[in-house]
């Protein structure tokens, strides 16, 4: 699944953890922007057999501004 991130120039895969439960993907970690978060969902949902993507990624700037 992480291969999908490596093919995308807009996604920093080093900060994303992927958990697969059956046909469901859970994304956790931090991304740099809302666009990167959306791109991550799009990249994994395109994989064969995936029926659900639970995107729990946090946008780094939003996390730092909250504190």
PyMOL Python script that loads the backbone (N, CA, C, O; Angstrom):
from pymol import cmd

cmd.read_pdbstr("""\
ATOM      1  N   UNK A   1       0.824  -1.193   0.000  1.00  0.00           N
ATOM      2  CA  UNK A   1       0.000   0.000   0.000  1.00  0.00           C
ATOM      3  C   UNK A   1       0.870   1.260   0.000  1.00  0.00           C
ATOM      4  O   UNK A   1       0.521   2.249  -0.644  1.00  0.00           O
ATOM      5  N   UNK A   2       1.984   1.233   0.707  1.00  0.00           N
ATOM      6  CA  UNK A   2       2.836   2.428   0.747  1.00  0.00           C
ATOM      7  C   UNK A   2       3.433   2.747  -0.616  1.00  0.00           C
ATOM      8  O   UNK A   2       3.868   3.874  -0.852  1.00  0.00           O
ATOM      9  N   UNK A   3       3.458   1.756  -1.526  1.00  0.00           N
ATOM     10  CA  UNK A   3       3.956   2.012  -2.877  1.00  0.00           C
ATOM     11  C   UNK A   3       3.122   3.090  -3.570  1.00  0.00           C
ATOM     12  O   UNK A   3       3.640   3.869  -4.370  1.00  0.00           O
ATOM     13  N   UNK A   4       1.834   3.125  -3.255  1.00  0.00           N
ATOM     14  CA  UNK A   4       0.958   4.145  -3.848  1.00  0.00           C
ATOM     15  C   UNK A   4       1.404   5.536  -3.435  1.00  0.00           C
ATOM     16  O   UNK A   4       1.314   6.476  -4.224  1.00  0.00           O
ATOM     17  N   UNK A   5       1.886   5.676  -2.197  1.00  0.00           N
ATOM     18  CA  UNK A   5       2.371   6.978  -1.734  1.00  0.00           C
ATOM     19  C   UNK A   5       3.683   7.335  -2.412  1.00  0.00           C
ATOM     20  O   UNK A   5       3.894   8.491  -2.780  1.00  0.00           O
ATOM     21  N   UNK A   6       4.559   6.370  -2.581  1.00  0.00           N
ATOM     22  CA  UNK A   6       5.856   6.642  -3.185  1.00  0.00           C
ATOM     23  C   UNK A   6       5.731   7.048  -4.647  1.00  0.00           C
ATOM     24  O   UNK A   6       6.595   7.751  -5.173  1.00  0.00           O
ATOM     25  N   UNK A   7       4.662   6.609  -5.307  1.00  0.00           N
ATOM     26  CA  UNK A   7       4.437   7.002  -6.704  1.00  0.00           C
ATOM     27  C   UNK A   7       3.906   8.430  -6.811  1.00  0.00           C
ATOM     28  O   UNK A   7       3.952   9.029  -7.886  1.00  0.00           O
ATOM     29  N   UNK A   8       3.408   8.969  -5.721  1.00  0.00           N
ATOM     30  CA  UNK A   8       2.841  10.316  -5.740  1.00  0.00           C
ATOM     31  C   UNK A   8       3.863  11.328  -5.231  1.00  0.00           C
ATOM     32  O   UNK A   8       4.387  11.192  -4.126  1.00  0.00           O
ATOM     33  N   UNK A   9       4.136  12.327  -6.037  1.00  0.00           N
ATOM     34  CA  UNK A   9       5.107  13.350  -5.653  1.00  0.00           C
ATOM     35  C   UNK A   9       4.568  14.286  -4.576  1.00  0.00           C
ATOM     36  O   UNK A   9       5.338  15.033  -3.973  1.00  0.00           O
ATOM     37  N   UNK A  10       3.261  14.259  -4.322  1.00  0.00           N
ATOM     38  CA  UNK A  10       2.674  15.197  -3.370  1.00  0.00           C
ATOM     39  C   UNK A  10       2.538  14.619  -1.966  1.00  0.00           C
ATOM     40  O   UNK A  10       2.095  15.319  -1.055  1.00  0.00           O
ATOM     41  N   UNK A  11       2.913  13.350  -1.774  1.00  0.00           N
ATOM     42  CA  UNK A  11       2.724  12.706  -0.473  1.00  0.00           C
ATOM     43  C   UNK A  11       4.072  12.327   0.142  1.00  0.00           C
ATOM     44  O   UNK A  11       4.892  11.674  -0.504  1.00  0.00           O
ATOM     45  N   UNK A  12       4.297  12.742   1.399  1.00  0.00           N
ATOM     46  CA  UNK A  12       5.493  12.360   2.157  1.00  0.00           C
ATOM     47  C   UNK A  12       5.148  11.095   2.948  1.00  0.00           C
ATOM     48  O   UNK A  12       4.601  11.173   4.048  1.00  0.00           O
ATOM     49  N   UNK A  13       5.470   9.939   2.383  1.00  0.00           N
ATOM     50  CA  UNK A  13       5.081   8.654   2.974  1.00  0.00           C
ATOM     51  C   UNK A  13       5.784   8.368   4.293  1.00  0.00           C
ATOM     52  O   UNK A  13       5.322   7.521   5.058  1.00  0.00           O
ATOM     53  N   UNK A  14       6.877   9.045   4.577  1.00  0.00           N
ATOM     54  CA  UNK A  14       7.643   8.752   5.786  1.00  0.00           C
ATOM     55  C   UNK A  14       6.894   9.112   7.066  1.00  0.00           C
ATOM     56  O   UNK A  14       7.252   8.634   8.143  1.00  0.00           O
ATOM     57  N   UNK A  15       5.870   9.938   6.965  1.00  0.00           N
ATOM     58  CA  UNK A  15       5.133  10.379   8.155  1.00  0.00           C
ATOM     59  C   UNK A  15       3.739   9.767   8.246  1.00  0.00           C
ATOM     60  O   UNK A  15       2.921  10.188   9.063  1.00  0.00           O
ATOM     61  N   UNK A  16       3.474   8.773   7.405  1.00  0.00           N
ATOM     62  CA  UNK A  16       2.147   8.162   7.363  1.00  0.00           C
ATOM     63  C   UNK A  16       2.238   6.679   7.712  1.00  0.00           C
ATOM     64  O   UNK A  16       3.042   5.944   7.139  1.00  0.00           O
ATOM     65  N   UNK A  17       1.411   6.253   8.652  1.00  0.00           N
ATOM     66  CA  UNK A  17       1.310   4.841   9.029  1.00  0.00           C
ATOM     67  C   UNK A  17       0.031   4.280   8.419  1.00  0.00           C
ATOM     68  O   UNK A  17      -1.037   4.881   8.530  1.00  0.00           O
ATOM     69  N   UNK A  18       0.153   3.124   7.774  1.00  0.00           N
ATOM     70  CA  UNK A  18      -0.988   2.494   7.117  1.00  0.00           C
ATOM     71  C   UNK A  18      -1.334   1.208   7.842  1.00  0.00           C
ATOM     72  O   UNK A  18      -0.475   0.353   8.061  1.00  0.00           O
ATOM     73  N   UNK A  19      -2.599   1.079   8.213  1.00  0.00           N
ATOM     74  CA  UNK A  19      -3.090  -0.145   8.835  1.00  0.00           C
ATOM     75  C   UNK A  19      -4.191  -0.711   7.937  1.00  0.00           C
ATOM     76  O   UNK A  19      -5.109   0.007   7.540  1.00  0.00           O
ATOM     77  N   UNK A  20      -4.091  -1.986   7.625  1.00  0.00           N
ATOM     78  CA  UNK A  20      -5.078  -2.618   6.759  1.00  0.00           C
ATOM     79  C   UNK A  20      -5.836  -3.676   7.554  1.00  0.00           C
ATOM     80  O   UNK A  20      -5.240  -4.575   8.146  1.00  0.00           O
ATOM     81  N   UNK A  21      -7.143  -3.552   7.555  1.00  0.00           N
ATOM     82  CA  UNK A  21      -8.013  -4.524   8.202  1.00  0.00           C
ATOM     83  C   UNK A  21      -9.021  -4.981   7.153  1.00  0.00           C
ATOM     84  O   UNK A  21      -9.991  -4.282   6.860  1.00  0.00           O
ATOM     85  N   UNK A  22      -8.778  -6.149   6.599  1.00  0.00           N
ATOM     86  CA  UNK A  22      -9.626  -6.638   5.515  1.00  0.00           C
ATOM     87  C   UNK A  22      -9.552  -5.706   4.324  1.00  0.00           C
ATOM     88  O   UNK A  22      -8.473  -5.462   3.784  1.00  0.00           O
ATOM     89  N   UNK A  23     -10.699  -5.183   3.912  1.00  0.00           N
ATOM     90  CA  UNK A  23     -10.770  -4.252   2.776  1.00  0.00           C
ATOM     91  C   UNK A  23     -10.713  -2.796   3.221  1.00  0.00           C
ATOM     92  O   UNK A  23     -10.931  -1.889   2.419  1.00  0.00           O
ATOM     93  N   UNK A  24     -10.425  -2.578   4.483  1.00  0.00           N
ATOM     94  CA  UNK A  24     -10.435  -1.225   5.060  1.00  0.00           C
ATOM     95  C   UNK A  24      -9.001  -0.764   5.344  1.00  0.00           C
ATOM     96  O   UNK A  24      -8.172  -1.534   5.828  1.00  0.00           O
ATOM     97  N   UNK A  25      -8.730   0.493   5.036  1.00  0.00           N
ATOM     98  CA  UNK A  25      -7.433   1.110   5.296  1.00  0.00           C
ATOM     99  C   UNK A  25      -7.614   2.211   6.335  1.00  0.00           C
ATOM    100  O   UNK A  25      -8.549   3.008   6.251  1.00  0.00           O
ATOM    101  N   UNK A  26      -6.709   2.248   7.317  1.00  0.00           N
ATOM    102  CA  UNK A  26      -6.685   3.337   8.298  1.00  0.00           C
ATOM    103  C   UNK A  26      -5.363   4.065   8.116  1.00  0.00           C
ATOM    104  O   UNK A  26      -4.294   3.459   8.195  1.00  0.00           O
ATOM    105  N   UNK A  27      -5.441   5.366   7.872  1.00  0.00           N
ATOM    106  CA  UNK A  27      -4.257   6.208   7.718  1.00  0.00           C
ATOM    107  C   UNK A  27      -4.063   7.015   8.995  1.00  0.00           C
ATOM    108  O   UNK A  27      -4.994   7.659   9.478  1.00  0.00           O
ATOM    109  N   UNK A  28      -2.843   6.977   9.541  1.00  0.00           N
ATOM    110  CA  UNK A  28      -2.513   7.747  10.742  1.00  0.00           C
ATOM    111  C   UNK A  28      -1.174   8.441  10.514  1.00  0.00           C
ATOM    112  O   UNK A  28      -0.339   7.974   9.740  1.00  0.00           O
ATOM    113  N   UNK A  29      -0.990   9.557  11.200  1.00  0.00           N
ATOM    114  CA  UNK A  29       0.265  10.297  11.101  1.00  0.00           C
ATOM    115  C   UNK A  29       0.009  11.759  10.805  1.00  0.00           C
ATOM    116  O   UNK A  29      -1.072  12.287  11.063  1.00  0.00           O
ATOM    117  N   UNK A  30       1.034  12.406  10.253  1.00  0.00           N
ATOM    118  CA  UNK A  30       0.930  13.830   9.942  1.00  0.00           C
ATOM    119  C   UNK A  30       1.274  14.082   8.486  1.00  0.00           C
ATOM    120  O   UNK A  30       2.141  13.427   7.906  1.00  0.00           O
ATOM    121  N   UNK A  31       0.582  15.035   7.919  1.00  0.00           N
ATOM    122  CA  UNK A  31       0.854  15.504   6.560  1.00  0.00           C
ATOM    123  C   UNK A  31       1.054  17.011   6.605  1.00  0.00           C
ATOM    124  O   UNK A  31       0.774  17.655   7.616  1.00  0.00           O
ATOM    125  N   UNK A  32       1.540  17.567   5.504  1.00  0.00           N
ATOM    126  CA  UNK A  32       1.872  18.996   5.477  1.00  0.00           C
ATOM    127  C   UNK A  32       0.694  19.887   5.124  1.00  0.00           C
ATOM    128  O   UNK A  32       0.716  21.084   5.412  1.00  0.00           O
ATOM    129  N   UNK A  33      -0.346  19.317   4.496  1.00  0.00           N
ATOM    130  CA  UNK A  33      -1.456  20.165   4.042  1.00  0.00           C
ATOM    131  C   UNK A  33      -2.729  19.344   3.886  1.00  0.00           C
ATOM    132  O   UNK A  33      -2.704  18.113   3.882  1.00  0.00           O
ATOM    133  N   UNK A  34      -3.840  20.057   3.758  1.00  0.00           N
ATOM    134  CA  UNK A  34      -5.113  19.386   3.482  1.00  0.00           C
ATOM    135  C   UNK A  34      -5.078  18.691   2.124  1.00  0.00           C
ATOM    136  O   UNK A  34      -5.684  17.635   1.946  1.00  0.00           O
ATOM    137  N   UNK A  35      -4.372  19.284   1.174  1.00  0.00           N
ATOM    138  CA  UNK A  35      -4.252  18.672  -0.150  1.00  0.00           C
ATOM    139  C   UNK A  35      -3.507  17.339  -0.064  1.00  0.00           C
ATOM    140  O   UNK A  35      -3.882  16.370  -0.725  1.00  0.00           O
ATOM    141  N   UNK A  36      -2.460  17.292   0.746  1.00  0.00           N
ATOM    142  CA  UNK A  36      -1.711  16.047   0.915  1.00  0.00           C
ATOM    143  C   UNK A  36      -2.588  14.987   1.593  1.00  0.00           C
ATOM    144  O   UNK A  36      -2.517  13.808   1.249  1.00  0.00           O
ATOM    145  N   UNK A  37      -3.406  15.406   2.547  1.00  0.00           N
ATOM    146  CA  UNK A  37      -4.331  14.493   3.222  1.00  0.00           C
ATOM    147  C   UNK A  37      -5.313  13.900   2.206  1.00  0.00           C
ATOM    148  O   UNK A  37      -5.560  12.694   2.210  1.00  0.00           O
ATOM    149  N   UNK A  38      -5.866  14.740   1.346  1.00  0.00           N
ATOM    150  CA  UNK A  38      -6.798  14.281   0.312  1.00  0.00           C
ATOM    151  C   UNK A  38      -6.099  13.360  -0.691  1.00  0.00           C
ATOM    152  O   UNK A  38      -6.668  12.356  -1.117  1.00  0.00           O
ATOM    153  N   UNK A  39      -4.869  13.704  -1.064  1.00  0.00           N
ATOM    154  CA  UNK A  39      -4.113  12.879  -2.004  1.00  0.00           C
ATOM    155  C   UNK A  39      -3.831  11.496  -1.424  1.00  0.00           C
ATOM    156  O   UNK A  39      -3.846  10.504  -2.152  1.00  0.00           O
ATOM    157  N   UNK A  40      -3.576  11.424  -0.119  1.00  0.00           N
ATOM    158  CA  UNK A  40      -3.323  10.136   0.529  1.00  0.00           C
ATOM    159  C   UNK A  40      -4.556   9.250   0.447  1.00  0.00           C
ATOM    160  O   UNK A  40      -4.453   8.060   0.151  1.00  0.00           O
ATOM    161  N   UNK A  41      -5.720   9.829   0.709  1.00  0.00           N
ATOM    162  CA  UNK A  41      -6.967   9.065   0.612  1.00  0.00           C
ATOM    163  C   UNK A  41      -7.173   8.573  -0.811  1.00  0.00           C
ATOM    164  O   UNK A  41      -7.523   7.413  -1.030  1.00  0.00           O
ATOM    165  N   UNK A  42      -6.957   9.448  -1.765  1.00  0.00           N
ATOM    166  CA  UNK A  42      -7.149   9.104  -3.169  1.00  0.00           C
ATOM    167  C   UNK A  42      -6.190   7.991  -3.600  1.00  0.00           C
ATOM    168  O   UNK A  42      -6.577   7.085  -4.338  1.00  0.00           O
ATOM    169  N   UNK A  43      -4.946   8.064  -3.139  1.00  0.00           N
ATOM    170  CA  UNK A  43      -3.935   7.084  -3.534  1.00  0.00           C
ATOM    171  C   UNK A  43      -4.281   5.683  -3.037  1.00  0.00           C
ATOM    172  O   UNK A  43      -4.174   4.720  -3.797  1.00  0.00           O
ATOM    173  N   UNK A  44      -4.694   5.550  -1.772  1.00  0.00           N
ATOM    174  CA  UNK A  44      -4.982   4.209  -1.252  1.00  0.00           C
ATOM    175  C   UNK A  44      -6.349   3.699  -1.691  1.00  0.00           C
ATOM    176  O   UNK A  44      -6.536   2.491  -1.833  1.00  0.00           O
ATOM    177  N   UNK A  45      -7.295   4.586  -1.905  1.00  0.00           N
ATOM    178  CA  UNK A  45      -8.622   4.125  -2.320  1.00  0.00           C
ATOM    179  C   UNK A  45      -8.608   3.581  -3.748  1.00  0.00           C
ATOM    180  O   UNK A  45      -9.522   2.859  -4.146  1.00  0.00           O
ATOM    181  N   UNK A  46      -7.585   3.923  -4.512  1.00  0.00           N
ATOM    182  CA  UNK A  46      -7.462   3.424  -5.881  1.00  0.00           C
ATOM    183  C   UNK A  46      -6.926   1.994  -5.931  1.00  0.00           C
ATOM    184  O   UNK A  46      -6.949   1.364  -6.988  1.00  0.00           O
ATOM    185  N   UNK A  47      -6.442   1.475  -4.799  1.00  0.00           N
ATOM    186  CA  UNK A  47      -5.899   0.115  -4.768  1.00  0.00           C
ATOM    187  C   UNK A  47      -7.026  -0.911  -4.931  1.00  0.00           C
ATOM    188  O   UNK A  47      -8.125  -0.711  -4.415  1.00  0.00           O
ATOM    189  N   UNK A  48      -6.761  -1.989  -5.635  1.00  0.00           N
ATOM    190  CA  UNK A  48      -7.784  -3.015  -5.857  1.00  0.00           C
ATOM    191  C   UNK A  48      -8.283  -3.619  -4.536  1.00  0.00           C
ATOM    192  O   UNK A  48      -7.486  -3.954  -3.659  1.00  0.00           O
ATOM    193  N   UNK A  49      -9.593  -3.751  -4.408  1.00  0.00           N
ATOM    194  CA  UNK A  49     -10.181  -4.401  -3.252  1.00  0.00           C
ATOM    195  C   UNK A  49     -10.456  -3.514  -2.057  1.00  0.00           C
ATOM    196  O   UNK A  49     -11.110  -3.952  -1.111  1.00  0.00           O
ATOM    197  N   UNK A  50      -9.979  -2.277  -2.070  1.00  0.00           N
ATOM    198  CA  UNK A  50     -10.190  -1.376  -0.933  1.00  0.00           C
ATOM    199  C   UNK A  50     -11.601  -0.791  -1.034  1.00  0.00           C
ATOM    200  O   UNK A  50     -11.972  -0.203  -2.050  1.00  0.00           O
ATOM    201  N   UNK A  51     -12.375  -0.963   0.034  1.00  0.00           N
ATOM    202  CA  UNK A  51     -13.761  -0.483   0.030  1.00  0.00           C
ATOM    203  C   UNK A  51     -13.975   0.692   0.973  1.00  0.00           C
ATOM    204  O   UNK A  51     -14.988   1.383   0.874  1.00  0.00           O
ATOM    205  N   UNK A  52     -13.022   0.934   1.902  1.00  0.00           N
ATOM    206  CA  UNK A  52     -13.188   2.007   2.882  1.00  0.00           C
ATOM    207  C   UNK A  52     -11.826   2.552   3.285  1.00  0.00           C
ATOM    208  O   UNK A  52     -10.898   1.785   3.542  1.00  0.00           O
ATOM    209  N   UNK A  53     -11.705   3.873   3.341  1.00  0.00           N
ATOM    210  CA  UNK A  53     -10.490   4.529   3.833  1.00  0.00           C
ATOM    211  C   UNK A  53     -10.871   5.415   4.999  1.00  0.00           C
ATOM    212  O   UNK A  53     -11.665   6.345   4.854  1.00  0.00           O
ATOM    213  N   UNK A  54     -10.297   5.121   6.165  1.00  0.00           N
ATOM    214  CA  UNK A  54     -10.508   5.914   7.374  1.00  0.00           C
ATOM    215  C   UNK A  54      -9.275   6.804   7.526  1.00  0.00           C
ATOM    216  O   UNK A  54      -8.238   6.361   8.018  1.00  0.00           O
ATOM    217  N   UNK A  55      -9.396   8.052   7.104  1.00  0.00           N
ATOM    218  CA  UNK A  55      -8.264   8.977   7.093  1.00  0.00           C
ATOM    219  C   UNK A  55      -8.204   9.727   8.421  1.00  0.00           C
ATOM    220  O   UNK A  55      -8.980  10.652   8.661  1.00  0.00           O
ATOM    221  N   UNK A  56      -7.284   9.322   9.269  1.00  0.00           N
ATOM    222  CA  UNK A  56      -7.073   9.966  10.571  1.00  0.00           C
ATOM    223  C   UNK A  56      -5.820  10.833  10.563  1.00  0.00           C
ATOM    224  O   UNK A  56      -5.291  11.170  11.623  1.00  0.00           O
ATOM    225  N   UNK A  57      -5.350  11.190   9.395  1.00  0.00           N
ATOM    226  CA  UNK A  57      -4.154  12.018   9.287  1.00  0.00           C
ATOM    227  C   UNK A  57      -4.414  13.414   9.834  1.00  0.00           C
ATOM    228  O   UNK A  57      -5.499  13.972   9.671  1.00  0.00           O
ATOM    229  N   UNK A  58      -3.409  13.957  10.477  1.00  0.00           N
ATOM    230  CA  UNK A  58      -3.492  15.317  11.002  1.00  0.00           C
ATOM    231  C   UNK A  58      -2.629  16.228  10.141  1.00  0.00           C
ATOM    232  O   UNK A  58      -1.547  15.838   9.701  1.00  0.00           O
ATOM    233  N   UNK A  59      -3.106  17.424   9.907  1.00  0.00           N
ATOM    234  CA  UNK A  59      -2.336  18.405   9.158  1.00  0.00           C
ATOM    235  C   UNK A  59      -1.388  19.081  10.139  1.00  0.00           C
ATOM    236  O   UNK A  59      -1.827  19.636  11.147  1.00  0.00           O
ATOM    237  N   UNK A  60      -0.090  19.039   9.849  1.00  0.00           N
ATOM    238  CA  UNK A  60       0.942  19.500  10.778  1.00  0.00           C
ATOM    239  C   UNK A  60       0.706  20.926  11.257  1.00  0.00           C
ATOM    240  O   UNK A  60       0.816  21.183  12.456  1.00  0.00           O
ATOM    241  N   UNK A  61       0.387  21.859  10.371  1.00  0.00           N
ATOM    242  CA  UNK A  61       0.168  23.249  10.768  1.00  0.00           C
ATOM    243  C   UNK A  61      -1.028  23.387  11.685  1.00  0.00           C
ATOM    244  O   UNK A  61      -1.001  24.178  12.628  1.00  0.00           O
ATOM    245  N   UNK A  62      -2.082  22.626  11.420  1.00  0.00           N
ATOM    246  CA  UNK A  62      -3.289  22.685  12.258  1.00  0.00           C
ATOM    247  C   UNK A  62      -2.989  22.154  13.644  1.00  0.00           C
ATOM    248  O   UNK A  62      -3.532  22.661  14.626  1.00  0.00           O
ATOM    249  N   UNK A  63      -2.134  21.140  13.749  1.00  0.00           N
ATOM    250  CA  UNK A  63      -1.772  20.582  15.051  1.00  0.00           C
ATOM    251  C   UNK A  63      -0.960  21.586  15.848  1.00  0.00           C
ATOM    252  O   UNK A  63      -1.219  21.782  17.035  1.00  0.00           O
ATOM    253  N   UNK A  64       0.017  22.226  15.218  1.00  0.00           N
ATOM    254  CA  UNK A  64       0.863  23.170  15.959  1.00  0.00           C
ATOM    255  C   UNK A  64       0.112  24.428  16.349  1.00  0.00           C
ATOM    256  O   UNK A  64       0.426  25.032  17.375  1.00  0.00           O
ATOM    257  N   UNK A  65      -0.869  24.841  15.565  1.00  0.00           N
ATOM    258  CA  UNK A  65      -1.637  26.043  15.887  1.00  0.00           C
ATOM    259  C   UNK A  65      -2.635  25.793  17.019  1.00  0.00           C
ATOM    260  O   UNK A  65      -3.079  26.731  17.681  1.00  0.00           O
ATOM    261  N   UNK A  66      -2.980  24.535  17.234  1.00  0.00           N
ATOM    262  CA  UNK A  66      -3.976  24.213  18.270  1.00  0.00           C
ATOM    263  C   UNK A  66      -3.413  24.337  19.676  1.00  0.00           C
ATOM    264  O   UNK A  66      -4.173  24.368  20.644  1.00  0.00           O
ATOM    265  N   UNK A  67      -2.099  24.409  19.802  1.00  0.00           N
ATOM    266  CA  UNK A  67      -1.487  24.463  21.132  1.00  0.00           C
ATOM    267  C   UNK A  67      -0.904  25.808  21.446  1.00  0.00           C
ATOM    268  O   UNK A  67      -0.355  26.005  22.530  1.00  0.00           O
TER     269      UNK A  67
END
""", "prot")
cmd.dss("prot")
cmd.show_as("cartoon", "prot")
cmd.util.cbc("prot")
cmd.orient("prot")
